[in-house]
Amino acid sequence: MTEEYGPNFISITDEDGVEYELEVLSTLEYNGSTYLAVIPAGLEEEEAQEFGVAILKSVEEDGEPILVAVEDAQELETVNDLIMDRLYEESEE
């Protein structure tokens, strides 16, 4: 789905086989990696604010792209700041 038609949604499955639908708020290319800012799909604005935005990193495992949590605190802080700046700029436009 393209931006002109609305937000992007993805489905992911965790290691326990539980499937989640996420709304992708923004993507960012940084230091050769792709990061996604996501929230659970279908949340009302208040619920989304309570949950907060999760940052996931796309990595390759066995030749397949997977999304993982960013474990390095400095990397997470940097990417979070860049994505939040981008989302703030987009909301002002």
Helices and strands as residue ranges (DSSP letters): G 3-5, E 8-13, E 19-30, E 33-40, H 45-51, E 54-61, E 64-69, H 73-92
